[in-house]
Amino acid sequence: MLDAALASVWLEVAAASVTYGAAARVDTRARSMDAQATGGPVAPLAADMDIVPTVGLKYDDGSAVAQVQYAPRISFREATTAPRTEVQHVGRLLGDWRPSRGLTLHGTQEFVLGQVNLFTNLPLGGSLDDDPTAPGDTPATDIPIQPLPEGVDTVFFLSSLTTLAAETVWLGPGWRLSGSLGFSASGGLDDTAKAAVPFQYGPRAQLSLGHSPAPRNTLSTTLAFSDSRFSTGARASVTTFTGGWTHRLDRRTSVEAGVGVGVAYSVRATAEDTPDAPDATPSGGRRLTTLQVGGAPVEDPAQRLELLPDLTLAVSHRVPSRTADFNGRLAARVTPFVDRLTGLVYPRADLTLNGTWALSPRFRFSGTGGGAFAVGGAVGDRQVVGGVGAGWTVNRWVTLEVDTRAAWTRSPDVEAARTAWSATLGLTVQKTGIL
C-alpha cells in the first residue's frame, strides 16, 4: 500500500509543470519637482531611473497552481540635481487549488518593504485609490496624493496584504458564492515616515452571492467589512451591504449598477498619539473639521457612527476589430472613503474613464482620467488625474512602453493646489522556460 501511495505521488509530481520567469525592466523618467517635498528652492524638473529585476517560479499540476515572484526596485532619484538611491523589496506568493469540481481556493501574500517616494506614485487606473495599471508601477505602493509634512518626500514604507478566498458553484446552475478573509498592514515604519503616512493595520472580509436568472443579467449581493487602526490612535471600521445588477445590452455594451449602504465607525486621532512633526495637529497634521454647515466649520467629534451611501454606475463598451480593438469603461461611484492619513471616514465620489486600443497584435494604446471629491457636506481632498500610455511588443522577449501622467490635488489644509506630472520610457527584457 505504501508503495502504491508513493507511486501515485511520484506520478502527480512528474506530470506537473514547473516553469520559470526572469525579466529586467529599466524605466527612465522625467518628472516635476515640488517645493514642499524638500522645504526649500528646488529645480522644477528631475530625472529618475528605475531598475527592476524579476525572478519567479510557477508550479502547475492541473488542479493546483503555486507561484512565487521577487521583483526588487532599485531607483536612482533626481540624477541631475541631488542624486540618491532608493531600494524597495517587492514580493508576491500566489496559490490556487481546485480540490473538487465547482470549488476553487485562492491564497495570496504580497509585500513591499523599502524606501518609497510619495510624489512619484500618481494614482491612475480603474479607481483613484486602487492599484495603478500603468506598467512598471508597484501596486502596493500606490498612495493617493495628499499633502505631506515639509522636508519629507521619501519614507521607509511597509505594505503587506494577506488574502484567503474561496469560490463555489455548488448552489446550482447560475449561482456563484464567494468569500474572502484578509489582513493588511501599510504605512511608515519610523517616526519621520509615520508623520507622513501613519502606519495602519487591520482585517478585512467579504462575502458575495451572485445569480444569473437570464443570459444577459446577473444579480449580486455583497457584504464587506474592513477595520483599520492607525499609529496616530485613529480607527476606522466600515461595513457595507450592496446589491448589484449587471445587464448586457448587446455583444458590445454592458451596464452595471449597485446600490447599498455603509455603516462607518471612526475614532479621531488624539494629540497624545500623534507622532512628533512640525505643526502637527490632533489629526496627524491634517484637518480637524470635516463637516461644513452654513459656511461655518464644525469640529469633528472624537467618535462618529454614521450611515454612508455605497452607489455604483458603470458602462463598458467594446468595439471588436482586427486593426483597432477597443475596450472602454466609464464609472461613477459614491462610497465610504477612509483617509489613510487621518483615519477619517467620509463619502467620496469617484469618476473614472478608461480606454484601451489594441491597434495590432504588438501595439496598444491606453488612456485614463478621472476625479475624486468629497460629497454630502464633507470636506476632503479634491483630485483630478489623467494619463496616456503606449506599448510595443518588439518580439516575445522585448517590450517598449511609454507612459505620461499628471495629477492636480487640492486639500483644505493648504492654500494652493498642487500639480505633479511624470513621463516614463520603459524597456523590458524577459525570458520564460520549463525546468
Secondary structure, 3 states (H helix, E strand, C coil): CHHHHHHHHHHHHHHCEEEEEEEEEEEEEEEECCHHHHCCCCCCEEEEEEEEEEEEEEEECCCEEEEEEECCEEEEECCCCCCEEEEEEEEEEEEEEEEECCEEEEEEEEEEEEEEECCCCCCCCCCCCCCCCCCCCCHHHCCCCCCCCCCCCEEEEEEEEEEEEEEECCCCCCEEEEEEEEEEEEEECCHHHHHHCCCEEEEEEEEEEEEEEECCEEEEEEEEEEEEEECCCCEEEEEEEEEEEEEECCCCEEEEEEEEEEEEEEECCCCCCCCCCCCCCCCCCCCCEEEEECCEEEECCCEEEEEEEEEEEEEEEEECCCCCEEEEEEEEEEEEEECCCCCCEEEEEEEEEEEEEEEECCEEEEEEEEEEEECCCECCCEEEEEEEEEEEECCCCEEEEEEEEEEEEECCCCCCCEEEEEEEEEEEEEEEEEC
